[in-house]
Amino acid sequence: MTAKHVVKLTDHFERNLAELEAFLVEAEAAHAFDALLDELTYTVIPNLETFPGMGRLFLERPTRSVEVGNGRARLTQQLDALAKDGELREYVLAHYLVLYARIKGTVYLLSIRHQRQLSFDFPALWP
């Protein structure tokens, strides 16, 4: 039997969880945060421990702009600096998207977002 991979949460992932909790509380869906924690604990992490390659490769997504191409090049350089055989992958849940890195025998949870979270802080842009 293949050895299980270690799954680690990064500081950024933990900050994302705190942001998600605030987002869901504001949306009057605090119960959804508890459900997310259960899904991470009992489904996502055990799946990644056993099948770390199950998510789709993030860097194989189509490049449709110069900005995306430049971002992809930076990500590739950063990942190569950490480990030549590392991978960035996406794990798609019903309402969330998890970005993770697979480096040797370890899976690093990097980021998580709810499908309804905006990537821009419009109130801060236009006070």
Sine and cosine of phi, psi and omega as CSV:
sin_phi,cos_phi,sin_psi,cos_psi,sin_omega,cos_omega
0.00,0.00,0.63,-0.78,0.01,-1.00
-0.96,0.29,0.65,-0.76,0.01,-1.00
-0.92,0.39,0.55,-0.83,0.03,-1.00
-0.96,0.28,0.54,-0.84,0.08,-1.00
-0.99,0.11,0.46,-0.89,0.08,-1.00
-1.00,0.06,0.71,-0.70,0.06,-1.00
-0.94,-0.35,0.81,-0.59,-0.01,-1.00
-0.84,-0.55,0.61,-0.79,0.08,-1.00
-1.00,-0.05,0.77,-0.64,0.07,-1.00
-0.99,0.11,0.27,-0.96,0.06,-1.00
-0.85,0.52,-0.63,0.77,0.01,-1.00
-0.89,0.46,-0.66,0.75,0.03,-1.00
-0.88,0.47,-0.68,0.74,0.01,-1.00
-0.91,0.42,-0.60,0.80,0.09,-1.00
-0.91,0.42,-0.63,0.77,0.06,-1.00
-0.87,0.49,-0.64,0.77,0.03,-1.00
-0.89,0.46,-0.66,0.75,0.03,-1.00
-0.90,0.44,-0.66,0.75,0.05,-1.00
-0.90,0.43,-0.65,0.76,0.04,-1.00
-0.89,0.46,-0.67,0.74,0.02,-1.00
-0.87,0.50,-0.72,0.69,0.02,-1.00
-0.89,0.46,-0.67,0.74,0.03,-1.00
-0.86,0.50,-0.71,0.70,-0.04,-1.00
-0.95,0.30,-0.58,0.81,0.06,-1.00
-0.90,0.44,-0.70,0.72,0.02,-1.00
-0.89,0.46,-0.55,0.84,0.02,-1.00
-1.00,0.10,0.14,0.99,-0.02,-1.00
0.84,0.54,0.65,0.76,0.01,-1.00
-0.73,-0.68,0.70,0.71,-0.04,-1.00
-0.85,0.52,-0.53,0.85,0.02,-1.00
-0.87,0.49,-0.47,0.88,0.00,-1.00
-0.92,0.39,-0.49,0.87,0.04,-1.00
-0.92,0.39,-0.68,0.74,0.05,-1.00
-0.88,0.48,-0.64,0.77,0.03,-1.00
-0.90,0.43,-0.62,0.78,0.04,-1.00
-0.89,0.46,-0.73,0.69,0.01,-1.00
-0.86,0.50,-0.65,0.76,0.07,-1.00
-0.89,0.46,-0.69,0.73,-0.01,-1.00
-0.91,0.42,-0.65,0.76,0.06,-1.00
-0.89,0.45,-0.71,0.70,-0.08,-1.00
-0.94,0.34,-0.69,0.72,-0.16,-0.99
-0.98,-0.20,-0.19,0.98,-0.01,-1.00
-0.82,-0.58,-0.87,0.49,-0.13,-0.99
-0.88,0.47,-0.82,0.57,-0.05,-1.00
-0.89,0.46,-0.73,0.68,0.07,-1.00
-0.87,0.49,-0.61,0.79,0.05,-1.00
-0.89,0.46,-0.71,0.71,-0.02,-1.00
-0.95,0.33,-0.49,0.87,0.08,-1.00
-0.89,0.46,-0.61,0.79,-0.06,-1.00
-1.00,-0.05,-0.63,0.78,-0.07,-1.00
-0.79,-0.61,0.94,0.34,-0.10,-1.00
-0.91,0.42,-0.31,0.95,0.00,-1.00
-1.00,-0.05,0.21,0.98,-0.10,-0.99
-0.95,0.31,-0.47,0.88,-0.01,-1.00
-0.97,0.26,0.40,-0.92,0.01,-1.00
-0.97,0.24,0.53,-0.85,-0.03,-1.00
-0.93,0.37,0.86,-0.52,-0.08,-1.00
-0.92,0.39,-0.65,0.76,-0.07,-1.00
-0.98,0.22,-0.02,1.00,0.07,-1.00
-1.00,-0.08,0.02,1.00,0.06,-1.00
-0.91,0.41,0.49,-0.87,-0.02,-1.00
-0.90,0.44,0.61,-0.80,0.08,-1.00
-0.99,-0.11,0.88,-0.47,-0.07,-1.00
-0.87,-0.50,0.15,0.99,0.04,-1.00
-0.41,-0.91,0.32,-0.95,0.04,-1.00
-0.89,0.46,-0.65,0.76,-0.03,-1.00
-0.88,0.47,-0.68,0.73,0.02,-1.00
-0.91,0.41,-0.66,0.75,0.03,-1.00
-0.87,0.49,-0.68,0.73,0.04,-1.00
-0.91,0.41,-0.67,0.74,0.04,-1.00
-0.89,0.46,-0.67,0.74,0.03,-1.00
-0.88,0.47,-0.67,0.74,0.01,-1.00
-0.89,0.46,-0.68,0.73,0.03,-1.00
-0.89,0.45,-0.71,0.70,0.01,-1.00
-0.87,0.49,-0.67,0.74,0.00,-1.00
-0.89,0.46,-0.69,0.73,0.04,-1.00
-0.89,0.46,-0.69,0.73,0.00,-1.00
-0.90,0.43,-0.68,0.73,0.01,-1.00
-0.91,0.41,-0.67,0.74,0.03,-1.00
-0.90,0.44,-0.54,0.84,0.03,-1.00
-0.92,0.39,-0.52,0.86,0.02,-1.00
-0.99,0.16,-0.70,0.72,-0.04,-1.00
-0.24,-0.97,0.78,-0.63,-0.02,-1.00
-0.90,0.44,-0.47,0.88,-0.05,-1.00
-0.98,-0.20,0.28,0.96,-0.02,-1.00
-0.97,0.25,0.40,-0.92,0.01,-1.00
-0.71,-0.70,0.58,-0.82,0.20,-0.98
-0.97,-0.25,0.77,-0.64,-0.04,-1.00
-0.71,-0.70,0.36,-0.93,0.05,-1.00
-0.92,-0.39,0.69,-0.72,0.10,-1.00
-0.90,-0.43,0.90,-0.43,-0.08,-1.00
-0.99,-0.13,0.84,-0.54,0.09,-1.00
-0.97,-0.26,0.06,-1.00,-0.02,-1.00
-0.85,0.53,-0.68,0.73,-0.06,-1.00
-0.85,-0.53,0.02,1.00,-0.11,-0.99
-0.71,-0.71,0.38,-0.92,0.10,-0.99
-0.81,-0.58,0.81,-0.59,0.00,-1.00
-0.94,-0.35,0.77,-0.63,0.11,-0.99
-0.97,-0.23,0.76,-0.65,0.00,-1.00
-0.64,-0.77,0.41,-0.91,0.07,-1.00
-0.94,-0.34,0.67,-0.74,0.08,-1.00
-0.93,-0.37,0.93,-0.37,-0.02,-1.00
-0.77,-0.63,0.93,-0.37,-0.07,-1.00
0.80,0.60,-0.84,-0.54,-0.05,-1.00
-1.00,-0.07,0.28,0.96,-0.05,-1.00
-0.82,-0.58,0.63,-0.78,0.10,-1.00
-0.93,-0.36,0.82,-0.57,0.01,-1.00
-0.95,-0.31,0.89,-0.45,0.07,-1.00
-0.97,0.23,0.89,-0.46,-0.13,-0.99
-0.99,-0.15,-0.66,0.75,-0.12,-0.99
-0.40,-0.92,0.49,-0.87,0.10,-0.99
-0.60,-0.80,0.67,-0.74,0.02,-1.00
-0.65,-0.76,0.59,-0.81,0.15,-0.99
-0.99,0.17,0.54,-0.84,-0.04,-1.00
-0.87,0.49,-0.38,0.92,-0.03,-1.00
-0.99,-0.13,0.00,1.00,0.04,-1.00
-0.97,0.25,0.73,-0.69,0.08,-1.00
-0.99,0.17,0.52,-0.86,0.05,-1.00
-1.00,0.06,-0.11,0.99,0.01,-1.00
-0.90,-0.44,0.57,-0.82,0.05,-1.00
-0.99,-0.11,0.99,0.15,-0.09,-1.00
-0.87,0.49,-0.65,0.76,0.04,-1.00
-0.86,0.51,-0.59,0.81,0.01,-1.00
-0.95,0.30,-0.49,0.87,0.01,-1.00
-0.96,0.27,-0.59,0.81,-0.01,-1.00
-0.78,-0.62,0.99,0.13,-0.05,-1.00
-0.93,0.38,0.00,0.00,0.00,0.00
